[in-house]
Amino acid sequence: MVKSVSDMANATEFPERLITVEEFDRMLDRGILDPDERLELIEGRLVRREPMNPPHASIMARLTKRLERGLGNRVLLWPQLPIVAAERSKPFPDLSLVRMQDDYYGTRLPVPDDILAVVEVSDTRLRTDRGEKLRLYARVGIAEYWIVDVKKKTVEIYREQHQLGYASCAVAAKGQNVAFAAFPDAVFSVDELLG
């Protein structure tokens, strides 16, 4: 029996090799991966993080300063630091709001149970932030996810997470106010957060 070309092509395909957080960390520790490459692990795949251009950096500085002032010691701001989202996912969100811990996570990284909200500042990777990152954060139980659209100067607020995404999405623009569900009394204007 003669096999078709498509049968032969399928027979030689290999499944994708996904890596774990533990393997990712070992590759960094051994110098196999260069830490300056700004890589993160998303669903077992190595992904380059968005470059930090001036508008992105400016919004990050504003967000960090204003949220720190408004939320005080009720939460630990975790800017561009890794979290362990799942066995095969170690993203570096632009900003995570994590529960306070006396040792500032000196013995382990924050996991979804520690995280109250994640904020991604998005300029060139908006599709990724609205796609695979949104699905990842929802699937692992991150209750609230904000996407700051650098170009439109808006804040997309996703809540009510479930296995496939978030049931609720609201978009706040200049002239409007926003607050995290965990801290409804701490209200911020989009203007002061994004400039």
MDAnalysis code that builds the backbone (N, CA, C; Angstrom):
import MDAnalysis as mda
import numpy as np

u = mda.Universe.empty(585, n_residues=195, atom_resindex=np.repeat(np.arange(195), 3), trajectory=True)
u.add_TopologyAttr("name", ["N", "CA", "C"] * 195)
u.add_TopologyAttr("resid", np.arange(1, 196))
u.add_TopologyAttr("resname", ["MET", "VAL", "LYS", "SER", "VAL", "SER", "ASP", "MET", "ALA", "ASN", "ALA", "THR", "GLU", "PHE", "PRO", "GLU", "ARG", "LEU", "ILE", "THR", "VAL", "GLU", "GLU", "PHE", "ASP", "ARG", "MET", "LEU", "ASP", "ARG", "GLY", "ILE", "LEU", "ASP", "PRO", "ASP", "GLU", "ARG", "LEU", "GLU", "LEU", "ILE", "GLU", "GLY", "ARG", "LEU", "VAL", "ARG", "ARG", "GLU", "PRO", "MET", "ASN", "PRO", "PRO", "HIS", "ALA", "SER", "ILE", "MET", "ALA", "ARG", "LEU", "THR", "LYS", "ARG", "LEU", "GLU", "ARG", "GLY", "LEU", "GLY", "ASN", "ARG", "VAL", "LEU", "LEU", "TRP", "PRO", "GLN", "LEU", "PRO", "ILE", "VAL", "ALA", "ALA", "GLU", "ARG", "SER", "LYS", "PRO", "PHE", "PRO", "ASP", "LEU", "SER", "LEU", "VAL", "ARG", "MET", "GLN", "ASP", "ASP", "TYR", "TYR", "GLY", "THR", "ARG", "LEU", "PRO", "VAL", "PRO", "ASP", "ASP", "ILE", "LEU", "ALA", "VAL", "VAL", "GLU", "VAL", "SER", "ASP", "THR", "ARG", "LEU", "ARG", "THR", "ASP", "ARG", "GLY", "GLU", "LYS", "LEU", "ARG", "LEU", "TYR", "ALA", "ARG", "VAL", "GLY", "ILE", "ALA", "GLU", "TYR", "TRP", "ILE", "VAL", "ASP", "VAL", "LYS", "LYS", "LYS", "THR", "VAL", "GLU", "ILE", "TYR", "ARG", "GLU", "GLN", "HIS", "GLN", "LEU", "GLY", "TYR", "ALA", "SER", "CYS", "ALA", "VAL", "ALA", "ALA", "LYS", "GLY", "GLN", "ASN", "VAL", "ALA", "PHE", "ALA", "ALA", "PHE", "PRO", "ASP", "ALA", "VAL", "PHE", "SER", "VAL", "ASP", "GLU", "LEU", "LEU", "GLY"])
u.atoms.positions = np.array([
    [0.847, -1.190, 0.000],
    [0.000, 0.000, 0.000],
    [0.882, 1.239, 0.000],
    [0.616, 2.144, -0.898],
    [1.379, 3.372, -1.031],
    [0.718, 4.458, -0.172],
    [1.557, 5.140, 0.647],
    [1.042, 6.210, 1.498],
    [1.051, 7.525, 0.734],
    [0.079, 8.365, 1.053],
    [0.019, 9.685, 0.424],
    [1.093, 10.582, 1.022],
    [1.380, 11.681, 0.343],
    [2.365, 12.646, 0.815],
    [1.943, 13.219, 2.175],
    [0.645, 13.485, 2.354],
    [0.200, 14.045, 3.629],
    [0.352, 13.030, 4.757],
    [0.131, 11.730, 4.487],
    [0.349, 10.697, 5.504],
    [1.810, 10.645, 5.913],
    [2.705, 10.740, 4.927],
    [4.140, 10.696, 5.236],
    [4.561, 11.936, 6.021],
    [4.004, 13.097, 5.689],
    [4.343, 14.323, 6.410],
    [3.882, 14.224, 7.862],
    [2.668, 13.699, 8.083],
    [2.161, 13.551, 9.443],
    [2.983, 12.556, 10.240],
    [3.493, 11.525, 9.591],
    [4.277, 10.504, 10.281],
    [5.608, 11.056, 10.772],
    [6.131, 12.095, 10.128],
    [7.432, 12.635, 10.527],
    [7.316, 13.862, 11.431],
    [6.101, 14.334, 11.717],
    [5.941, 15.480, 12.603],
    [6.201, 15.061, 14.037],
    [6.835, 15.950, 14.766],
    [7.105, 15.701, 16.169],
    [6.281, 16.663, 16.998],
    [5.796, 16.197, 18.141],
    [5.035, 17.120, 18.988],
    [5.941, 18.206, 19.538],
    [5.339, 19.354, 19.818],
    [6.074, 20.475, 20.383],
    [6.602, 20.089, 21.756],
    [7.828, 20.465, 22.075],
    [8.437, 20.176, 23.381],
    [8.262, 21.397, 24.268],
    [7.374, 21.306, 25.224],
    [7.120, 22.396, 26.142],
    [7.989, 22.217, 27.378],
    [8.403, 23.328, 27.984],
    [9.258, 23.234, 29.162],
    [8.506, 23.698, 30.413],
    [9.030, 23.287, 31.555],
    [8.440, 23.649, 32.835],
    [9.168, 24.859, 33.421],
    [8.590, 25.416, 34.459],
    [9.235, 26.519, 35.171],
    [10.581, 26.059, 35.723],
    [10.623, 24.857, 36.247],
    [11.882, 24.326, 36.798],
    [12.961, 24.242, 35.716],
    [12.610, 23.779, 34.532],
    [13.582, 23.704, 33.426],
    [14.000, 25.107, 32.977],
    [13.051, 26.009, 32.915],
    [13.327, 27.402, 32.546],
    [14.343, 28.005, 33.521],
    [14.117, 27.812, 34.824],
    [15.027, 28.348, 35.841],
    [16.426, 27.735, 35.721],
    [16.493, 26.438, 35.463],
    [17.809, 25.781, 35.303],
    [18.550, 26.338, 34.096],
    [17.825, 26.591, 33.003],
    [18.468, 27.149, 31.805],
    [19.017, 28.542, 32.085],
    [18.303, 29.330, 32.875],
    [18.800, 30.649, 33.253],
    [20.011, 30.529, 34.176],
    [19.915, 29.664, 35.178],
    [21.006, 29.476, 36.146],
    [22.292, 29.003, 35.477],
    [22.170, 28.159, 34.473],
    [23.350, 27.596, 33.806],
    [23.851, 28.440, 32.644],
    [23.189, 29.560, 32.389],
    [23.641, 30.442, 31.312],
    [23.217, 29.997, 29.926],
    [22.355, 29.006, 29.832],
    [21.854, 28.565, 28.530],
    [20.986, 29.666, 27.926],
    [20.216, 30.316, 28.784],
    [19.429, 31.479, 28.368],
    [20.065, 32.721, 28.966],
    [20.111, 33.771, 28.189],
    [20.684, 35.038, 28.644],
    [19.596, 35.860, 29.333],
    [19.765, 36.218, 30.616],
    [18.741, 37.000, 31.312],
    [18.445, 38.343, 30.642],
    [19.407, 38.870, 29.886],
    [19.199, 40.147, 29.200],
    [18.256, 40.026, 28.000],
    [17.909, 38.792, 27.622],
    [16.992, 38.606, 26.494],
    [15.554, 38.962, 26.832],
    [15.244, 39.159, 28.096],
    [13.891, 39.489, 28.546],
    [12.891, 38.439, 28.084],
    [13.120, 37.204, 28.506],
    [12.222, 36.101, 28.161],
    [11.286, 35.815, 29.316],
    [10.112, 35.293, 28.993],
    [9.208, 34.768, 29.999],
    [8.690, 33.426, 29.485],
    [8.164, 32.630, 30.384],
    [7.645, 31.315, 30.020],
    [6.121, 31.378, 30.054],
    [5.500, 31.153, 28.907],
    [4.040, 31.180, 28.793],
    [3.581, 29.849, 28.215],
    [2.842, 29.094, 29.029],
    [2.302, 27.800, 28.602],
    [3.384, 26.897, 28.005],
    [4.565, 26.906, 28.620],
    [5.649, 26.021, 28.202],
    [6.533, 26.549, 27.093],
    [6.205, 27.722, 26.548],
    [6.973, 28.299, 25.447],
    [7.736, 29.532, 25.914],
    [8.942, 29.699, 25.394],
    [9.732, 30.895, 25.680],
    [9.221, 32.032, 24.797],
    [8.895, 33.147, 25.429],
    [8.331, 34.292, 24.715],
    [9.127, 35.530, 25.101],
    [9.475, 36.330, 24.109],
    [10.162, 37.594, 24.393],
    [9.168, 38.597, 24.976],
    [9.600, 39.282, 26.014],
    [8.751, 40.310, 26.614],
    [8.784, 41.568, 25.760],
    [7.747, 42.359, 25.903],
    [7.632, 43.599, 25.126],
    [8.787, 44.533, 25.459],
    [9.396, 45.159, 24.449],
    [10.463, 46.123, 24.726],
    [9.924, 47.318, 25.505],
    [10.776, 47.934, 26.286],
    [10.373, 49.053, 27.138],
    [10.733, 50.360, 26.451],
    [9.788, 50.902, 25.663],
    [10.036, 52.186, 25.013],
    [9.629, 53.323, 25.966],
    [9.955, 54.583, 25.641],
    [9.659, 55.683, 26.577],
    [8.190, 55.802, 27.016],
    [7.189, 55.697, 26.114],
    [5.812, 55.788, 26.604],
    [5.460, 54.677, 27.602],
    [5.913, 53.466, 27.313],
    [5.669, 52.323, 28.196],
    [6.335, 52.572, 29.552],
    [7.583, 52.989, 29.537],
    [8.324, 53.243, 30.779],
    [7.685, 54.364, 31.593],
    [7.239, 55.410, 30.920],
    [6.609, 56.535, 31.603],
    [5.330, 56.095, 32.311],
    [4.506, 55.317, 31.623],
    [3.268, 54.833, 32.242],
    [3.592, 53.908, 33.411],
    [4.608, 53.061, 33.268],
    [5.010, 52.182, 34.375],
    [5.410, 52.998, 35.600],
    [6.175, 54.058, 35.389],
    [6.609, 54.897, 36.509],
    [5.409, 55.568, 37.174],
    [4.491, 56.104, 36.363],
    [3.293, 56.757, 36.901],
    [2.432, 55.776, 37.694],
    [2.175, 54.608, 37.075],
    [1.350, 53.597, 37.735],
    [1.937, 53.197, 39.085],
    [3.211, 52.875, 39.070],
    [3.864, 52.409, 40.286],
    [3.801, 53.468, 41.379],
    [4.132, 54.688, 41.041],
    [4.146, 55.783, 42.022],
    [2.752, 56.036, 42.581],
    [1.774, 56.147, 41.687],
    [0.419, 56.487, 42.122],
    [-0.235, 55.351, 42.904],
    [-0.068, 54.110, 42.439],
    [-0.661, 52.979, 43.153],
    [-0.011, 52.789, 44.516],
    [1.279, 52.993, 44.579],
    [1.980, 52.877, 45.864],
    [1.435, 53.906, 46.858],
    [1.236, 55.117, 46.385],
    [0.713, 56.185, 47.248],
    [-0.737, 55.897, 47.659],
    [-1.541, 55.398, 46.734],
    [-2.956, 55.175, 47.000],
    [-3.285, 53.905, 47.765],
    [-2.442, 52.876, 47.611],
    [-2.735, 51.600, 48.265],
    [-1.921, 51.389, 49.529],
    [-0.841, 52.148, 49.673],
    [-0.030, 52.074, 50.890],
    [0.456, 50.674, 51.210],
    [0.375, 50.310, 52.478],
    [0.886, 49.017, 52.946],
    [-0.143, 47.896, 52.883],
    [-1.246, 48.129, 52.190],
    [-2.269, 47.083, 52.087],
    [-1.902, 46.004, 51.078],
    [-0.958, 46.304, 50.221],
    [-0.577, 45.376, 49.160],
    [0.889, 45.616, 48.805],
    [1.521, 44.605, 48.253],
    [2.897, 44.739, 47.778],
    [2.854, 44.877, 46.260],
    [3.387, 45.982, 45.748],
    [3.480, 46.143, 44.295],
    [4.688, 45.349, 43.811],
    [4.493, 44.586, 42.765],
    [5.498, 43.654, 42.250],
    [5.756, 44.025, 40.795],
    [6.584, 45.067, 40.526],
    [6.745, 45.570, 39.153],
    [7.763, 44.781, 38.333],
    [7.302, 44.262, 37.201],
    [8.125, 43.539, 36.224],
    [8.974, 42.454, 36.876],
    [8.393, 41.791, 37.842],
    [9.045, 40.682, 38.536],
    [8.263, 39.407, 38.248],
    [8.943, 38.268, 38.284],
    [8.263, 37.032, 37.895],
    [7.242, 36.557, 38.924],
    [6.238, 35.880, 38.399],
    [5.297, 35.130, 39.216],
    [5.278, 33.704, 38.662],
    [4.924, 32.749, 39.484],
    [4.762, 31.382, 38.996],
    [3.262, 31.169, 38.846],
    [2.800, 31.260, 37.616],
    [1.368, 31.163, 37.343],
    [0.905, 29.713, 37.276],
    [1.765, 28.828, 36.797],
    [1.427, 27.408, 36.648],
    [2.726, 26.644, 36.433],
    [2.634, 25.340, 36.327],
    [3.837, 24.512, 36.167],
    [4.648, 24.902, 34.932],
    [3.983, 25.372, 33.896],
    [4.660, 25.733, 32.646],
    [4.555, 27.221, 32.319],
    [4.282, 28.048, 33.320],
    [4.139, 29.482, 33.053],
    [4.765, 30.320, 34.153],
    [5.748, 31.118, 33.740],
    [6.416, 32.061, 34.633],
    [6.488, 33.408, 33.910],
    [5.361, 34.134, 33.911],
    [5.369, 35.445, 33.255],
    [5.989, 36.513, 34.156],
    [6.311, 37.639, 33.552],
    [6.825, 38.815, 34.242],
    [5.841, 39.953, 33.970],
    [4.687, 39.962, 34.631],
    [3.719, 41.027, 34.356],
    [4.324, 42.401, 34.629],
    [3.820, 43.397, 33.950],
    [4.322, 44.743, 34.203],
    [4.119, 45.131, 35.663],
    [2.991, 44.745, 36.224],
    [2.744, 45.063, 37.632],
    [1.774, 44.043, 38.204],
    [2.126, 43.469, 39.338],
    [1.214, 42.583, 40.066],
    [0.952, 43.190, 41.426],
    [-0.266, 43.054, 41.892],
    [-0.617, 43.442, 43.253],
    [-0.658, 42.141, 44.049],
    [0.304, 41.958, 44.955],
    [0.386, 40.704, 45.701],
    [0.164, 40.964, 47.186],
    [-0.324, 39.944, 47.843],
    [-0.561, 40.045, 49.288],
    [0.759, 40.294, 49.999],
    [0.703, 41.096, 51.041],
    [1.907, 41.379, 51.830],
    [2.404, 40.085, 52.471],
    [3.706, 39.971, 52.535],
    [4.348, 38.837, 53.199],
    [5.584, 39.400, 53.893],
    [5.791, 39.039, 55.140],
    [6.882, 39.604, 55.947],
    [8.241, 39.530, 55.269],
    [8.525, 38.423, 54.590],
    [9.845, 38.269, 53.971],
    [9.893, 38.767, 52.524],
    [8.817, 39.425, 52.065],
    [8.755, 39.948, 50.692],
    [9.054, 38.858, 49.661],
    [8.533, 37.669, 49.912],
    [8.685, 36.529, 49.005],
    [10.156, 36.157, 48.821],
    [10.878, 36.160, 49.938],
    [12.303, 35.835, 49.895],
    [12.597, 34.362, 49.694],
    [11.622, 33.488, 49.935],
    [11.866, 32.052, 49.791],
    [11.118, 31.429, 48.628],
    [10.184, 32.158, 48.048],
    [9.432, 31.664, 46.884],
    [8.804, 32.847, 46.159],
    [8.467, 32.631, 44.916],
    [7.803, 33.676, 44.131],
    [6.294, 33.628, 44.355],
    [5.602, 34.738, 44.130],
    [4.145, 34.723, 44.259],
    [3.501, 33.738, 43.279],
    [2.436, 33.106, 43.747],
    [1.621, 32.193, 42.942],
    [0.217, 32.788, 42.879],
    [-0.669, 32.250, 42.042],
    [-1.992, 32.870, 41.893],
    [-2.740, 33.159, 43.194],
    [-2.637, 32.309, 44.200],
    [-3.330, 32.569, 45.467],
    [-2.821, 33.840, 46.158],
    [-1.606, 34.277, 45.838],
    [-1.018, 35.480, 46.441],
    [-1.385, 36.749, 45.677],
    [-1.918, 36.605, 44.484],
    [-2.051, 37.738, 43.559],
    [-3.486, 38.256, 43.523],
    [-3.643, 39.542, 43.818],
    [-4.962, 40.176, 43.803],
    [-5.321, 40.716, 42.418],
    [-4.317, 41.151, 41.673],
    [-4.549, 41.691, 40.325],
    [-3.239, 41.738, 39.569],
    [-3.359, 41.707, 38.256],
    [-2.206, 41.844, 37.361],
    [-2.505, 42.968, 36.382],
    [-1.475, 43.777, 36.100],
    [-1.595, 44.870, 35.127],
    [-0.526, 44.671, 34.054],
    [-0.934, 44.682, 32.806],
    [0.009, 44.675, 31.687],
    [-0.110, 46.007, 30.962],
    [1.016, 46.677, 30.763],
    [1.064, 47.905, 29.974],
    [1.410, 47.461, 28.560],
    [0.535, 47.740, 27.623],
    [0.661, 47.144, 26.303],
    [0.766, 48.195, 25.208],
    [1.816, 48.060, 24.431],
    [2.047, 48.966, 23.311],
    [2.098, 48.153, 22.020],
    [3.113, 47.303, 21.897],
    [3.290, 46.525, 20.674],
    [2.735, 45.114, 20.781],
    [2.324, 44.667, 21.974],
    [1.873, 43.278, 22.160],
    [0.439, 43.201, 22.670],
    [-0.392, 44.107, 22.227],
    [-1.772, 44.159, 22.699],
    [-2.519, 42.860, 22.395],
    [-2.307, 42.299, 21.224],
    [-2.998, 41.060, 20.848],
    [-2.627, 39.911, 21.780],
    [-1.358, 39.822, 22.148],
    [-0.912, 38.781, 23.083],
    [-1.520, 38.997, 24.461],
    [-1.532, 40.251, 24.922],
    [-2.076, 40.544, 26.244],
    [-3.572, 40.277, 26.311],
    [-4.283, 40.501, 25.211],
    [-5.726, 40.226, 25.168],
    [-6.017, 38.759, 24.845],
    [-5.013, 38.054, 24.406],
    [-5.202, 36.658, 23.999],
    [-4.632, 35.675, 25.000],
    [-3.425, 35.171, 24.708],
    [-2.886, 34.092, 25.534],
    [-2.624, 34.501, 26.981],
    [-2.211, 35.734, 27.225],
    [-1.981, 36.146, 28.612],
    [-3.300, 36.263, 29.363],
    [-4.311, 36.846, 28.737],
    [-5.620, 36.943, 29.372],
    [-6.127, 35.548, 29.737],
    [-6.062, 34.611, 28.796],
    [-6.539, 33.246, 29.061],
    [-5.734, 32.581, 30.169],
    [-4.413, 32.783, 30.174],
    [-3.571, 32.200, 31.217],
    [-3.959, 32.745, 32.581],
    [-4.008, 34.065, 32.721],
    [-4.312, 34.664, 34.020],
    [-5.697, 34.224, 34.517],
    [-6.665, 34.150, 33.619],
    [-8.004, 33.709, 34.025],
    [-7.981, 32.237, 34.447],
    [-7.342, 31.401, 33.658],
    [-7.326, 29.960, 33.931],
    [-6.702, 29.628, 35.280],
    [-5.648, 30.380, 35.666],
    [-4.960, 30.065, 36.929],
    [-5.607, 30.754, 38.129],
    [-6.640, 31.574, 37.897],
    [-7.393, 32.139, 39.000],
    [-7.051, 33.559, 39.401],
    [-6.394, 34.320, 38.529],
    [-6.146, 35.733, 38.823],
    [-7.497, 36.453, 38.702],
    [-7.982, 37.005, 39.809],
    [-9.339, 37.545, 39.866],
    [-9.537, 38.795, 39.018],
    [-8.481, 39.580, 38.841],
    [-8.621, 40.846, 38.118],
    [-7.390, 41.081, 37.251],
    [-7.642, 41.512, 36.029],
    [-6.580, 41.728, 35.053],
    [-6.849, 43.052, 34.347],
    [-5.862, 43.960, 34.395],
    [-5.967, 45.236, 33.696],
    [-4.981, 45.243, 32.530],
    [-5.438, 45.755, 31.409],
    [-4.556, 46.014, 30.269],
    [-4.570, 47.515, 30.023],
    [-3.405, 48.133, 30.106],
    [-3.273, 49.557, 29.794],
    [-2.859, 49.650, 28.328],
    [-3.722, 50.223, 27.519],
    [-3.436, 50.418, 26.103],
    [-2.687, 51.743, 25.970],
    [-1.388, 51.648, 25.691],
    [-0.515, 52.828, 25.640],
    [-0.979, 53.815, 24.578],
    [-1.336, 53.322, 23.410],
    [-1.700, 54.215, 22.305],
    [-3.039, 54.912, 22.543],
    [-4.037, 54.176, 23.021],
    [-5.365, 54.767, 23.233],
    [-5.508, 55.433, 24.591],
    [-4.528, 55.200, 25.486],
    [-4.574, 55.746, 26.854],
    [-5.874, 55.332, 27.562],
    [-6.137, 54.031, 27.501],
    [-7.304, 53.466, 28.178],
    [-6.852, 52.331, 29.097],
    [-7.736, 51.978, 30.025],
    [-7.513, 50.846, 30.915],
    [-8.663, 49.869, 30.711],
    [-8.322, 48.659, 30.264],
    [-9.320, 47.597, 30.129],
    [-9.303, 46.808, 31.430],
    [-10.451, 46.648, 32.056],
    [-10.536, 45.966, 33.349],
    [-11.340, 44.677, 33.176],
    [-10.656, 43.555, 33.382],
    [-11.280, 42.238, 33.245],
    [-11.492, 41.641, 34.632],
    [-12.717, 41.145, 34.866],
    [-13.068, 40.527, 36.150],
    [-13.944, 39.299, 35.907],
    [-14.251, 38.603, 36.976],
    [-15.085, 37.399, 36.942],
    [-14.429, 36.324, 36.083],
    [-13.248, 35.897, 36.518],
    [-12.495, 34.925, 35.743],
    [-13.140, 33.550, 35.771],
    [-12.915, 32.836, 34.673],
    [-13.320, 31.436, 34.540],
    [-12.266, 30.748, 33.696],
    [-12.434, 29.492, 33.379],
    [-11.409, 28.710, 32.686],
    [-11.028, 29.238, 31.306],
    [-11.908, 29.962, 30.648],
    [-11.638, 30.422, 29.284],
    [-11.325, 31.905, 29.167],
    [-11.525, 32.647, 30.231],
    [-11.281, 34.094, 30.158],
    [-11.963, 34.805, 31.305],
    [-12.485, 35.973, 31.015],
    [-13.178, 36.783, 32.010],
    [-14.567, 37.120, 31.496],
    [-15.569, 37.067, 32.373],
    [-16.946, 37.339, 31.977],
    [-17.226, 38.829, 31.848],
    [-16.452, 39.648, 32.550],
    [-16.710, 41.080, 32.574],
    [-15.515, 41.863, 32.045],
    [-15.793, 42.823, 31.174],
    [-14.750, 43.722, 30.681],
    [-15.318, 45.137, 30.616],
    [-14.601, 46.059, 31.239],
    [-14.976, 47.476, 31.173],
    [-13.752, 48.243, 30.688],
    [-13.986, 49.295, 29.922],
    [-12.892, 50.119, 29.408],
    [-13.049, 51.524, 29.984],
    [-12.001, 51.995, 30.643],
    [-12.000, 53.346, 31.211],
    [-11.040, 54.221, 30.413],
    [-11.497, 55.412, 30.079],
    [-10.693, 56.363, 29.296],
    [-10.409, 57.593, 30.137],
    [-9.669, 58.515, 29.551],
    [-9.369, 59.772, 30.256],
    [-10.664, 60.428, 30.722],
    [-10.591, 61.015, 31.910],
    [-11.763, 61.635, 32.496],
    [-12.573, 60.689, 33.367],
    [-12.191, 59.407, 33.375],
    [-12.907, 58.418, 34.178],
    [-12.028, 57.933, 35.329],
    [-12.657, 57.261, 36.287],
    [-11.953, 56.718, 37.446],
    [-11.972, 55.200, 37.423],
    [-10.973, 54.610, 38.070],
    [-10.869, 53.163, 38.176],
    [-10.474, 52.788, 39.600],
    [-10.798, 51.551, 39.976],
    [-10.398, 51.021, 41.279],
    [-10.300, 49.505, 41.155],
    [-9.415, 48.918, 41.921],
    [-9.309, 47.464, 41.954],
    [-10.435, 46.910, 42.816],
    [-10.989, 45.773, 42.436],
    [-12.083, 45.163, 43.194],
    [-11.672, 44.887, 44.638],
    [-10.412, 44.538, 44.863],
    [-9.928, 44.247, 46.216],
    [-9.813, 45.503, 47.075],
    [-9.747, 46.680, 46.430],
    [-9.591, 47.954, 47.145],
    [-10.533, 49.007, 46.545],
    [-11.848, 48.806, 46.668],
    [-12.785, 49.728, 46.009],
    [-12.729, 51.159, 46.537],
    [-12.191, 51.342, 47.740],
    [-12.102, 52.686, 48.314],
    [-10.924, 53.482, 47.758],
    [-9.983, 52.828, 47.100],
    [-8.817, 53.509, 46.519],
    [-9.115, 53.799, 45.048],
    [-9.596, 54.977, 44.773],
    [-10.028, 55.356, 43.425],
    [-8.933, 56.177, 42.755],
    [-8.676, 55.855, 41.495],
    [-7.628, 56.530, 40.719],
    [-8.234, 57.061, 39.431],
    [-7.796, 58.229, 39.016],
    [-8.249, 58.740, 37.713],
    [-7.320, 58.175, 36.641],
    [-7.906, 57.866, 35.496],
    [-7.113, 57.374, 34.375],
    [-6.065, 58.420, 34.009],
    [-6.411, 59.698, 34.084],
    [-5.470, 60.771, 33.741],
    [-4.214, 60.721, 34.597],
    [-4.390, 60.527, 35.907],
    [-3.213, 60.521, 36.787],
    [-2.389, 59.246, 36.614],
    [-3.020, 58.140, 36.235],
    [-2.295, 56.887, 36.049],
    [-1.519, 56.855, 34.737],
    [-2.118, 57.423, 33.691],
    [-1.521, 57.284, 32.361],
    [-0.914, 58.559, 31.802],
    [-1.202, 59.686, 32.416],
    [-0.604, 60.930, 31.955],
    [-1.338, 61.562, 30.803],
])
